């Protein structure tokens, strides 16, 4: 079965299931995801945006684009956030495809520079992201890596 990436702004029927799925993966309050997806569905601004990777009717991956992913560098925006692929579906290139998809979609929306905060050290480089700097995550002692992706 093939994987299809869906834009929540074009598939309002997926918003509630997506909010629950992201909440279960990241532990951020469900209402925060619901509010962000409601903003996405209004199509009034470029950010926030939400995407899910579907295999049939099942969400097997997802990510979003928000202004700030809980760090001190408010000037580095917008941020790709909540990148996740179900463990049973990893190592198939799904995360890379989602990252490519979101970068292209955001460029089409007029945003060609995206940022991403992570503790991974080599994963995102495979997909054209470049290490940018260290940032302080909200409520975290250790610094995290900030990556940038620019499309010309």
N, C-alpha and C positions, 0 to 999 in steps of 0.2 A: 504494500500500500504506500502511496506517495504522501509526502508532507507538503502542506500548502500553508503559506504565511498569509494571515488575514490582518487587515487594518481594522481596528475596533471602530474607527470613525465611519467606516463603510459597512460595518456589521454590528449594529446596535444590539442585535439579539445575542451576541457573545459577551457583552459587557459584564453582566452579572456573574456568569460562570468564570470569566477571566479574573474579575476582582477576587472571587473566592479562591481561585487557583493561586494567584500571586500572594494573597494573604497567607495561605497554607505554606508556601515556599519560604517566605521571608519574615513572617511574624509581624509585619506592619499592620496596624489596625485595619480591618476590612473596610470601615467607613472611609478611610483615607484613599484607598484604591477606588472605591465607588465614586467619591467626589471627583477625583482626578479623571476618571473615565467619563463622567458626566460632562466635565469641561471639554474633554476631547470630542465628545459627540456633538457639542454645540458648533464646532467648526468655526469658531470666532477668532482663534489664535493658532499659531503654528505649534505651540507647546501648551499643554501636554499632548503626547501621542502614545498610543498603546498598540502592541502587536502580539498575536499569538500564532504559534505553529500548530497546525491541526493535522492529525492523522485520522481521517474519517471524521467522526463527531467528537473526538477526544483531543483536549489540549495537551501537547507533549513538550511545549516550549513557549517562551515568551520573553518580552523585554518592553521597556517603555522609554520615552524621552520626556524629561522634566527639567525645570529650571535649575535645580540644585539637588544633588544626591547626598544631602546631609554632610556637607563639609564647609570649611572656612573660606574657600575661594569663590565667593559669589560672582566674581568677574568671569569665571570659567564656565560658561553656559552656552547652550543647554547641555544636559548630561544624559547619556544613555544609562539606564538603570535597570535593576532587577533582571539581569540576563540569567536565564535558567533553562536548562533542558533536563527532562526526566532522566534519571540514571539509566533506565532501560533503553534509552534512545541516544545516549552519548557515543562519541567517536564515529559518528556518521556524517559529520559536516553540517549538522543542523544549526549549531550556534554560529558558525561562519556564514551560513546562508542568511540567517536572521540579521546579523550585523551588516552584511552587504545590502540587504533589503532595506533596512532602516536608514542607512547612509544615503542610498539612492532616493528613497522616499523623501527624506528631509531636504535633500538637495532640490528635488522637484518642488518642495514647499518654500524654497528660498533660503535654506540654512545649509551652508556647505562646510561648517566647522562644528564638530561635536566633541564632547569630552566624556571621559568615563573614569570612575574611581574603582580601584580593585587592589586586591592583595596578590593576584596572579603576577608572575614575573615574565613569562614568555608567551602565554596564550594569545593575547590580543595582537602581538606583532605579526603573527601568521596572517592576519586579516587586514593588514595595512595601517594599523594603529601605531603611533609612536609615543614612547615615554616622554612626558612633558615636565613633570615636577612632582615633588612630594606635597601632600596636603594633610591637614588635620581633620579627621572625621569627627563629627559631633559626638561627644561623650567617649571618644576612644583615646587611649594613651599613646599607642603607636601611630606613626604616620602611615598613610596609604599612598599608593602610586596613582598618579593622574596621567591618563593617556589622552592624546588628541588624534582626531581623524579629520583631515581636510581634503575636500574634493574641489578641483578647479574646473 
